[in-house]
């Protein structure tokens, strides 16, 4: 396991770069580590707000997952594991009457499958992932997951989502928009979190906030751990999430390698395995599934401090916060109108991240092999095509993802045999990382 050596005299000089196996003085490291907690917090706390998961439990498994990630990657790969937005759609579809136990089972299965993928990649390499999910399919899957949530942003009833409080919703959206363009650096990156704060204050002024749960919550207590309820019917809902987590982790590893100048190709399998283990544990204990966070990549890029020690500090801080029930209760006082407004921005951004993957990989939609599978899959996902076979129900995300992949590889094979594929046979192996600030979507 890599050890930290003191960088210079322990202070950060202008233009200096702190490597993953280096550290500054511990006082400075604590402040920089706390900054990583702030960076991840905007997205990580929104997932339990939207899905109904306990905030403190989600934070606990976020922090624990980060420490597990560092251990499995031999303390060489700087990364924070926060709540993945890719789980929102299947979680909402598998949650009934506030009971999240079946959703936890789906999260656990997703993590186990991702861990298996990680082990295979570690032993056999990642080329097969590139062949299964070229950029056109990666972009399609990310896009349909985001746009499938459009209905949840508006609200499934008069008391949920944006329509529960339209004025508060518009104030929140405008605050997010203005903060993102008025401020640079960290403030701009935290536009979602700060926009929610503005919306919260607007809701407070209109009497839409209820503090009864906060008053009754203790200052110190255990996170609300919960075991999953086995139900194979939810398995199909979570299958597409594995594909997204693979793309996110691969993109993260490539991004860190680019910033640090180190080759992390041999760590690819370990990263997938680590996220899989962390997600499985979250599902077993009552937390949301995890993924690597680009907000924290943004912090590293801004500070040039890549020390893995920062993530040990950030993970420990998150775990400590998870033992403060009053903190979790305060988060849950955020009203539906604010959550719906944040979702309006976030879900749209998730969808457009898919378009970004297409653009940066120069996907040619003049080629029917790319165009038709993506088009069909997107419509099925956005319209939430749902089919039931026996006791198994398959929702729009699953139907759209599987249909797009099957059509793509079928058309690719036929096109290659008939000479009608208008694209070169070579498959791009680059998975671009998501832009810092966009990871509030995950």
Residue, then its C-alpha position, 0 to 999 in steps of 0.5 A: x500500500x502506498x504511503x504518504x511522504x511529506x510534500x516539501x516542507x508541508x506547505x503548498x507553494x504556487x504552482x506546486x502539485x501534490x501527488x497521490x502518495x504525498x501530503x501537506x501538513x495535517x492542519x492543511x490536509x484537514x481543511x482541504x479534506x473538509x472541502x471535498x465533503x462540501x463538494x460532494x454534499x450537494x449531490x449526495x444529500x439530494x438522492x435521499x431527499x428524492x428517493x426517501x432514503x435516510x440522509x444519515x445512512x446514505x452519508x454513512x455508506x458514502x463515507x464508508x464506501x470511500x474508505x473501502x475504495x481507497x483500501x481496494x485500490x491500494x491507496x493509489x487512486x484518489x476518489x470520493x464515492x457519493x450517491x449515484x443519481x443513476x439509481x433514482x429511477x429504479x429506486x422510485x419504481x421499486x419503492x412502495x408506500x415508503x418501503x425501500x427494502x426492495x430497492x435496497x435489494x436491487x442496489x445490492x444486486x447492482x453492486x454485486x454485478x459491478x464487483x464481478x465486472x471489476x474482477x473480470x476487468x482486473x483479470x482480462x482487461x477492459x477491451x470487452x467493455x468498450x466493445x459492449x458499450x461504445x460511446x453511442x450506447x453509453x450516451x444513449x443510456x445516460x440520456x434515457x436515465x435522465x429524461x426518464x425522470x422528467x415526470x418525477x421532477x414535475x411531480x406524481x401528485x399535487x403535493x410532490x415535485x415542482x407543481x407542489x409549489x410553483x413559485x418556490x420552484x421557479x425561485x430555486x431554478x433561477x437561483x441555480x441558474x444565476x449562481x452558476x453564471x455569476x460566480x467562478x470557482x467553488x461557488x459556481x460548482x456548488x450552484x445546485x446546493x446553494x440554489x436549494x438553499x435559496x429555494x429553502x429560504x423562499x419556502x421558509x418565508x412562505x410558511x412551507x417548512x415544518x421543523x417538528x421532525x428536527x425538534x424531536x430528533x436527537x443530536x447523537x444517534x445511530x444511522x437508520x440501518x435497514x436490511x433489504x427484502x429479496x425480490x427478483x422482480x426488481x432486478x431488471x429495473x437496476x440492470x441498466x445502472x451497472x452500465x452507467x456505473x461502469x462508464x462513470x468509473x472508467x471515465x473517473x480513472x482516465x480523468x485522474x490519470x490525465x491530471x496526475x500524469x500517472x498510468x492507472x490502467x491496471x487500477x481500472x478493475x480495482x476501481x470497479x470492484x471497489x465501487x461494486x463492494x461499496x454499493x453492495x454494502x450500501x444496499x445491505x445496510x440501507x444506503x443509496x448506491x455509490x459512484x465516483x464523483x466528478x465534483x471532487x475531481x474538480x476540486x483536485x484540478x483546482x487545488x492541484x492536491x491529489x493526495x489520497x489522504x484528503x479522501x480518508x479525511x473526507x470519508x471520516x467526516x461523512x461518517x461522523x456526520x451520519x451519527x447526527x440525527x438532527x442533521x438528517x432531520x434538518x435536511x428532510x425539512x426541504x419542501x417538495x417544491x424545492x426538490x422538484x426544482x432541483x430535479x428539473x435542473x439535474x435530470x435535464x443535465x443528466x440527459x444532456x451529459x449523454x449528448x456530451x458523450x456523443x459529441x466528444x466521441x464524434x458519434x456519427x448519426x448519419x450512420x443508421x447503425x448509430x441513429x436507429x438504436x439510440x432513437x428507439x431506446x430513447x423514446x422507450x425510456x422517456x415515455x417509460x415503456x413498461x412490459x410485464x412478463x409473468x411476475x416480472x415488470x420491466x420499466x422504461x429505463x430497462x426496456x430502452x437500454x436493452x432494446x438499444x443495445x440489442x438493436x445496435x449489436x444486431x445492426x452492427x453485425x448485419x451492417x458489417x456482413x452486408x457492407x452497409x455500416x457507414x462507420x469504420x470498424x474501430x471502436x473508440x476506447x475513450x470514456x470522457x469524464x463528466x464535467x465538474x459540477x455536472x456530477x450533482x446528477x449522479 
